[in-house]
Amino acid sequence: MKKRIIIFTTLIITFFLAIMTSMYLVISNHKYLEESKNVLNEYNKVIALLLENDNGNIKSELERIESNNDMKNIRITYISKDGNVIFDTHKKLINDNESYLKRQEIIEAIESGLGSSVRYSNDLHQNMIYSALKLKDGSIVRTSIAVENAKILDSINSNYLLVGVILSLVIALLLTVKITNIILNPLKELEQLTSTIASGNFHKRVKINSKDDEIQRLGKSFNYMAEQLEITMERFKDKQNGLEAILKSMGSGVIAFDRDMNVLMINPYAKKIFGISGEIIGNKLLDYITDKEVLKAFFDEKDRVEIEVNYNDDPKILKIRKASIINEPEIIGTVVVIQDITDIKKLENMRSQFVANISHELKTPLTSIKGFAETLRYVDDDETRNKFLSIIDEESDRLARLLEDILCLYEIEQKRSTVLEEFNVDEEIEKVYMLLNDQAKKKGVEIFLDTNSNCVLMGDKDKFKQMLLNLVSNSVKYTEKGGKVRVESYNSDMNLILVIEDNGIGISAEDLPRIFERFYRVDKARSRESGGTGLGLAIVKHIVRLFDGEINVTSELGVGTKIVIAIPINI
């Protein structure tokens, strides 16, 4: 732009300099031609005066005047009143047969006493300036000079003019560059700042050095625009960061895509659901999600759809909700919200199973109690009555144990245990051993202790003891006569390690993942016969969690079961 301005300005200045120089030359030439006519006229008057005062020979007087150095370049012609040339300094050029009365300057002199003209001389073959004066006797004195000799702008003046024009052009060019820089430098700064702002730096401002003019107003407007743009972008970033934080923390997947299925936005949870890694914004959604059921749900007429899909052998139940992205008056895209409700469905199934199981577990003893109680009305035999009463008593105990386990599990889940105290782990293991050793001996099962932890925990001692009782009693129950149960405790990497191992009947690989489910029994008949409620291992699992621990079970049918519990040691 600067180059164009300088070239354009230089051309304009050169054009006007040329016009002004031409006008100056024309005006000057005209002026000096007129002055030359006036000078020649003065010469005519002097010659006329000399001729009138001299009564002698006119030719000799004119020859004397011609010899004057001042008249060297001036042609003098003396013409009689009838138009014949009596004397001419250029004698060789005179045509005696030609009358001078038809010459313009002669005609004017005859008519008004004074005449002049600038014309081409056929005798001298050049432009001449003529001045003629009519004398009293009717004769005419004419002087003339070549136009070239009359030019006031000689070579020196022409050189001065040329130098002046060149200097004017150079000065004008320098001033143009200077003024252009003054005007364009703020514009260049604005251009640079525009690029800076376009790159995301909204803190820059233009420095305004000019006074109250268009540049200053433009700079102020630019700074105001940059300030407003910075405020707008800050608000936009805050909203965007807030939106990103919301999307990242959402427990649902969110995907937005345009009409061409280009991904506009996707949150981490959606990537997790569909197993997508890396950045995919701007890419085709179909390159990453190929399940027909999912894609069908994305374009279903219904706003809410629930489908079952299988990604990488991982069955999922997805609830999909969608809405159109509208830019009036057209729909430009779609946003879908994907909720993985697999765990919710599992919980619902577990809840249903729990309700069904607890109903069954409660119904069984209640049915027995009610049945035998009704039968007692019609039994007179004391032995039979006592037998039925014993059954009712057992079923009542079973019902009480079931309710107790349910309440215990509820308290643990709700973390309602408020009894926190320090206790020695090995001492609690000894107490459990004392409680179960007689029962084990009666069954022919031997319990071995290997307690080397000497560990003190802070927590609910009764719950810890209940956990051990459930695990060790289970090992005793499901170990045949002559079997062994080993209870071990030791410290490892700031953790208390508890090991309960037996060589009992074991658990199948099919049943092993479900042993901590409520009311799940590996051997239902045997469990009920032994008085189990089906909640023992569920309670154990929750107690382990209560102590921030982990439990791991390995088992093999006919070989035995090994349970390992790791609990962080309180320091």
RAGINOR-V314823 format. One record per residue. N is the residue number from 1. SS is DSSP state (H for helix, E for strand, C for the rest). OMEGA is omega in degrees with one decimal (none if undefined). Layout:
# RAGINOR-V314823
{{N:SS:OMEGA} {N:SS:OMEGA}}
This chain:
# RAGINOR-V314823
{{1:C:179.8} {2:H:-179.5} {3:H:-179.7} {4:H:179.9} {5:H:-178.6} {6:H:179.9} {7:H:-178.7} {8:H:-179.6} {9:H:179.1} {10:H:178.0} {11:H:179.2} {12:H:-179.4} {13:H:179.1} {14:H:179.4} {15:H:-178.7} {16:H:175.4} {17:H:179.0} {18:H:179.2} {19:H:-178.1} {20:H:178.6} {21:H:179.0} {22:H:179.0} {23:H:179.2} {24:H:-179.5} {25:H:-179.4} {26:H:-178.7} {27:H:-179.7} {28:H:-179.4} {29:H:178.4} {30:H:-179.2} {31:H:-175.6} {32:H:171.8} {33:H:177.7} {34:H:178.4} {35:H:178.4} {36:H:176.3} {37:H:-179.9} {38:H:179.0} {39:H:179.2} {40:H:179.1} {41:H:177.6} {42:H:176.1} {43:H:179.4} {44:H:-179.5} {45:H:179.7} {46:H:-179.6} {47:H:-179.8} {48:H:-179.9} {49:H:179.6} {50:H:-178.8} {51:H:-179.0} {52:H:-179.2} {53:H:-177.2} {54:C:-178.9} {55:C:-178.0} {56:C:-177.6} {57:C:-177.8} {58:H:-177.5} {59:H:-179.5} {60:H:178.4} {61:H:179.6} {62:H:177.8} {63:H:177.8} {64:H:178.9} {65:H:-178.8} {66:H:-177.2} {67:C:178.3} {68:C:-178.0} {69:H:-178.6} {70:H:-177.0} {71:H:-172.3} {72:C:-175.1} {73:C:-175.8} {74:E:175.8} {75:E:-180.0} {76:E:179.1} {77:E:177.7} {78:E:-171.8} {79:E:177.8} {80:C:-175.4} {81:C:176.7} {82:C:172.5} {83:C:179.2} {84:C:179.8} {85:E:178.4} {86:E:-178.6} {87:E:175.2} {88:E:-179.7} {89:C:176.6} {90:C:-172.2} {91:H:-174.5} {92:H:-174.3} {93:H:-173.9} {94:C:174.2} {95:C:-173.1} {96:C:-177.4} {97:C:-175.4} {98:C:177.5} {99:C:-178.3} {100:H:-177.1} {101:H:-179.6} {102:H:179.2} {103:C:-173.0} {104:H:-176.5} {105:H:-180.0} {106:H:179.6} {107:H:-179.8} {108:H:-179.2} {109:H:179.2} {110:H:-175.9} {111:H:-172.3} {112:H:-179.5} {113:C:-178.7} {114:E:179.3} {115:E:179.3} {116:E:176.1} {117:E:173.6} {118:E:-175.7} {119:E:179.8} {120:E:-179.2} {121:E:177.8} {122:C:179.1} {123:C:-175.6} {124:C:179.3} {125:C:175.4} {126:E:178.9} {127:E:-176.8} {128:E:173.9} {129:E:-176.8} {130:E:173.5} {131:E:-176.3} {132:E:-178.4} {133:E:179.1} {134:E:179.6} {135:C:-175.5} {136:C:-178.4} {137:C:178.3} {138:C:176.2} {139:C:-173.7} {140:E:172.3} {141:E:-179.8} {142:E:172.7} {143:E:179.7} {144:E:179.5} {145:E:178.0} {146:E:180.0} {147:H:-179.2} {148:H:-180.0} {149:H:-178.3} {150:H:-177.2} {151:C:178.9} {152:C:-179.5} {153:C:177.2} {154:C:-174.8} {155:H:-179.6} {156:H:178.7} {157:H:177.7} {158:H:177.7} {159:H:177.3} {160:H:179.7} {161:H:179.6} {162:H:178.4} {163:H:179.1} {164:H:179.3} {165:H:-179.8} {166:H:178.7} {167:H:178.7} {168:H:-179.8} {169:H:179.6} {170:H:179.7} {171:H:178.8} {172:H:179.1} {173:H:178.5} {174:H:177.7} {175:H:178.1} {176:H:178.5} {177:H:-179.0} {178:H:-178.5} {179:H:178.1} {180:H:177.8} {181:H:179.7} {182:H:-178.5} {183:H:-171.4} {184:H:-179.1} {185:H:174.7} {186:H:178.7} {187:H:176.0} {188:H:177.9} {189:H:176.5} {190:H:179.6} {191:H:179.0} {192:H:179.2} {193:H:176.6} {194:H:177.4} {195:H:179.0} {196:H:179.3} {197:H:179.3} {198:H:178.8} {199:C:174.5} {200:C:178.4} {201:C:-174.8} {202:C:-175.7} {203:C:-177.1} {204:C:176.3} {205:C:178.7} {206:C:177.1} {207:C:-175.7} {208:C:-179.5} {209:C:-178.6} {210:C:-179.7} {211:C:-173.5} {212:C:176.9} {213:C:-176.7} {214:H:-179.3} {215:H:179.4} {216:H:179.5} {217:H:177.2} {218:H:178.5} {219:H:178.1} {220:H:179.1} {221:H:179.5} {222:H:179.2} {223:H:177.6} {224:H:178.4} {225:H:179.8} {226:H:179.0} {227:H:179.1} {228:H:178.5} {229:H:177.7} {230:H:178.7} {231:H:-179.7} {232:H:-179.0} {233:H:176.6} {234:H:177.2} {235:H:179.7} {236:H:179.0} {237:H:178.2} {238:H:178.9} {239:H:-179.4} {240:H:178.5} {241:H:177.1} {242:H:179.1} {243:H:179.2} {244:H:178.4} {245:H:178.8} {246:H:-178.3} {247:H:180.0} {248:H:-176.8} {249:H:-178.2} {250:C:175.6} {251:C:178.1} {252:C:176.2} {253:E:178.7} {254:E:177.6} {255:E:174.2} {256:E:179.8} {257:E:-178.4} {258:E:-176.4} {259:C:178.7} {260:C:178.5} {261:C:172.6} {262:E:-176.6} {263:E:177.3} {264:E:-178.0} {265:E:175.7} {266:E:-179.3} {267:C:-175.5} {268:H:-177.1} {269:H:176.9} {270:H:176.4} {271:H:179.9} {272:H:-178.6} {273:H:-174.1} {274:H:176.1} {275:C:-178.7} {276:C:176.4} {277:C:179.4} {278:C:-178.4} {279:C:-177.4} {280:C:-179.6} {281:C:-177.0} {282:C:179.2} {283:C:178.5} {284:E:179.7} {285:H:-177.7} {286:H:177.2} {287:H:-174.2} {288:C:178.1} {289:C:-175.2} {290:C:-179.2} {291:C:-176.2} {292:H:-178.6} {293:H:179.5} {294:H:-179.4} {295:H:177.3} {296:H:178.9} {297:H:179.0} {298:H:-176.1} {299:C:178.5} {300:C:179.1} {301:C:179.2} {302:C:179.0} {303:C:-178.6} {304:E:-179.2} {305:E:176.9} {306:E:-176.0} {307:E:174.2} {308:E:-179.7} {309:E:-179.5} {310:E:178.2} {311:E:179.1} {312:C:179.5} {313:C:178.2} {314:E:-178.3} {315:E:179.2} {316:E:171.9} {317:E:-174.9} {318:E:172.1} {319:E:-174.2} {320:E:174.3} {321:E:-176.7} {322:E:177.6} {323:E:-179.0} {324:E:172.0} {325:E:-171.7} {326:E:169.4} {327:E:-170.4} {328:C:5.0} {329:C:-173.1} {330:E:175.4} {331:E:-175.3} {332:E:-179.8} {333:E:-177.9} {334:E:172.1} {335:E:-179.4} {336:E:176.2} {337:E:-177.0} {338:E:179.4} {339:E:176.7} {340:E:-176.3} {341:C:179.9} {342:H:-178.9} {343:H:178.5} {344:H:178.3} {345:H:177.5} {346:H:178.7} {347:H:177.6} {348:H:177.7} {349:H:179.0} {350:H:178.5} {351:H:178.8} {352:H:178.8} {353:H:179.8} {354:H:178.8} {355:H:179.9} {356:H:-178.3} {357:H:-178.4} {358:H:176.0} {359:H:179.8} {360:H:-177.9} {361:H:177.7} {362:H:-176.5} {363:H:-176.2} {364:H:179.1} {365:H:179.1} {366:H:177.7} {367:H:179.0} {368:H:-178.9} {369:H:-178.9} {370:H:-178.2} {371:H:-179.2} {372:H:177.6} {373:H:177.8} {374:H:-179.1} {375:H:-178.2} {376:H:-179.9} {377:C:-173.9} {378:C:-179.2} {379:C:178.3} {380:C:-177.4} {381:C:-178.2} {382:H:-177.9} {383:H:179.1} {384:H:-179.8} {385:H:-179.6} {386:H:178.9} {387:H:179.6} {388:H:178.2} {389:H:177.5} {390:H:178.5} {391:H:178.3} {392:H:179.4} {393:H:179.7} {394:H:179.8} {395:H:176.4} {396:H:177.0} {397:H:178.9} {398:H:178.1} {399:H:178.8} {400:H:178.6} {401:H:179.8} {402:H:179.6} {403:H:178.9} {404:H:179.0} {405:H:178.7} {406:H:178.7} {407:H:178.8} {408:H:179.4} {409:H:179.6} {410:H:179.9} {411:H:-179.5} {412:H:-180.0} {413:H:-179.9} {414:C:-179.1} {415:C:-179.1} {416:C:179.8} {417:C:-177.0} {418:C:-177.9} {419:C:179.1} {420:C:-179.3} {421:E:175.7} {422:E:178.1} {423:E:179.9} {424:E:-175.6} {425:H:-176.6} {426:H:178.3} {427:H:178.9} {428:H:176.8} {429:H:177.9} {430:H:-179.6} {431:H:178.4} {432:H:178.1} {433:H:-179.5} {434:H:-179.0} {435:H:-172.4} {436:H:-174.3} {437:H:-179.9} {438:H:178.7} {439:H:-179.4} {440:H:-179.9} {441:H:179.2} {442:H:-178.8} {443:H:-178.6} {444:C:179.9} {445:C:-177.0} {446:E:178.8} {447:E:178.2} {448:E:178.0} {449:E:174.8} {450:E:-173.8} {451:E:-178.8} {452:C:-174.8} {453:C:-173.8} {454:C:-172.9} {455:C:175.8} {456:E:178.5} {457:E:172.9} {458:E:-179.1} {459:E:-179.8} {460:C:-177.0} {461:H:-178.1} {462:H:179.0} {463:H:178.1} {464:H:179.3} {465:H:178.5} {466:H:178.0} {467:H:179.2} {468:H:179.8} {469:H:-179.6} {470:H:-175.9} {471:H:-177.7} {472:H:179.2} {473:H:175.7} {474:H:179.3} {475:H:178.8} {476:H:-177.9} {477:H:-171.8} {478:C:173.6} {479:C:-177.0} {480:C:179.1} {481:C:-177.8} {482:C:-179.5} {483:C:-177.3} {484:E:174.9} {485:E:-178.4} {486:E:177.2} {487:E:-175.1} {488:E:174.6} {489:E:176.9} {490:E:-179.5} {491:E:177.8} {492:E:176.7} {493:C:177.4} {494:C:177.0} {495:E:170.1} {496:E:179.4} {497:E:175.6} {498:E:179.6} {499:E:173.5} {500:E:-173.7} {501:E:178.1} {502:E:175.7} {503:C:-177.0} {504:C:-172.1} {505:C:178.2} {506:C:-178.1} {507:C:-179.7} {508:C:178.4} {509:H:179.5} {510:H:-177.3} {511:H:-171.4} {512:H:-178.3} {513:C:-172.6} {514:C:-172.4} {515:C:-179.6} {516:C:176.8} {517:C:-179.0} {518:C:177.6} {519:C:177.5} {520:C:180.0} {521:C:176.1} {522:C:176.8} {523:C:-171.8} {524:H:-177.6} {525:H:-177.0} {526:H:-179.8} {527:H:-179.4} {528:H:179.8} {529:H:-178.7} {530:C:176.6} {531:C:-179.9} {532:C:179.6} {533:C:-176.6} {534:C:-179.0} {535:C:-173.5} {536:H:-177.8} {537:H:174.3} {538:H:177.0} {539:H:178.8} {540:H:-178.6} {541:H:-178.5} {542:H:177.0} {543:H:177.1} {544:H:177.7} {545:H:178.9} {546:H:178.5} {547:C:-179.3} {548:C:-178.0} {549:C:178.2} {550:E:179.9} {551:E:-179.6} {552:E:-176.7} {553:E:171.2} {554:E:-176.0} {555:E:176.9} {556:E:-178.4} {557:C:178.1} {558:C:-178.6} {559:C:179.4} {560:E:-175.6} {561:E:177.5} {562:E:179.5} {563:E:179.9} {564:E:179.0} {565:E:176.5} {566:E:-178.7} {567:E:177.4} {568:E:-179.7} {569:C:177.8} {570:C:179.1} {571:C:none}}
